[in-house]
C-alpha cells in the first residue's frame, strides 16, 4: 500500500467513526439518539486511535492537513509530499462521509432538523462570532500539535502511542470543543461538507459555506503556531518566518477581543 492510499484510508476511517457517532446521536429514531457530547468525544478519540493503528506504519497516519503542514514546518516531513497527503486526506474524508450517509439512509428523511443533518458532516459554532470561532480553532489545533510533538518526544511501550494520541483528542473535545465542535482538522470538516453539498440527502438544508473557511484556516494557522512553539521553546530553534506566524496569531486574538459580542 502506498502512503497516499494509507492517508486516504486512515482519514476515511476517522470520518466513518467520527461522523458516524454524530449521526447516531442527532438523527431521529436511531438506537443511540441523544447519546450526548461525552459519547461523541470518546468516539472521536477512538476514531483517531484506530485510524493510526490502521495506517500508522504505512503513511505515518497524519490524517489531518494541519498535522502534515506542522510536520513539514518542523522539518520532519518533506514539503514535496504535502500536496499529495492533503489530497488523500480530503478524498478519504469525502468518501468516509458518503459511507455514513449510506449507513444511516432511512434516518435522514425522518429527521426534520436541517442543522442536525449538517452537524453530522461538519462543524458549526455554538455562538456565531467569526473571529472568536477562528480563535477557538487556532487554539484547539495549537494544543493538538504541541501535544503530538510532546508525545513523539517520549518513549512509550510499542503500540501505546495511538492510545495516548486518542486520549489527547478526547481531552481537547471535552475541554475545548464546546465552542465550535473542534474541527482541528481541515479535511475532517471540508471533505464531509463537500459530501453534504453533493449528496442527495433527504431534506437537507444549505451547507453553510460562509462558515467553511474558519475550520480550514484556523487549524492550519494553529498547527503551524504549535510547530513554532515547539521549535522555539523546546528545541531553541527560531526561523524568521515564525515572526509572521506570531503576528497572525496576535491579529486573531485582537480581532476576537474587539469584534466579539459577549452578550
Phi, psi and omega in degrees: 000138180278158175302324178301311180293326177298315178295321178298311182293319179299316179290325175299314179297318178304313184286323178301311180290317184288306178293330179297319180291325177294318178301316179297329183276330188248339180280152184283144172065027166270160179287346180250018181304138180064030180297328172098173188295321182297315178298318181297314182293322178296318181293322177296321177297317177294325178300315178296314180303311183292324177295321179293316177301323184291316190230008183301323181277358180257309185240355188089351177052056172295312180045028186192118178302329179294324177292315179301314180295318181295318179293326175294321180295327180276355180086009181267001180211136183290134179300330182296337181265354183299311182302318181295319179296316181295319178298316179298319179296317179296315180295318179298319179294320178297315179294317179301319178295322178295323177297317179297318177302314180293320183297321182260027189310315183289347189269343181293316182288340179270359179250116182276333186288108181293326179295322178295320178296318178295324182296336176298324188265323188211173185271165176202157184279146173289320173236122185280100178218092194310314182290321176293321176297317177299317179298321178299317179291324176297310184292320179298319181285328173303313179295319179302309185291316178297321178298316179298320179291323175297314181299318180294338181276355182250155178263122176245158171302145185306129177094354183271339183306315180300325179293319179294319177296318177300320177296323177299317179296318178299316181297317178297315181298316183288326186264325187240355188278349186289349182274313185233359185086010175041071173301307182040025184195106182301321181292320180300331180265311187287320179300307177294330176296319174298320178298317178300320181290323187273325188282150178278065182284129183298123175068023182287158176254202178292159182269005177055056180292340178296328180272340190307325180296334185295310178284006171257305183292317182302307178298322179296316179292316179295324178295314178294323178297320177298320177296318178299315180299314182295315181298315186284319186274319187259341178241002178052040180240124181231129176248156184298327182293342180296329180295322177296319177298317179299319179295322177296320178296316178299318179301315180298317180297314181297315180296321178297321180293320188265344184252357184261127175268114186269008179278000000 
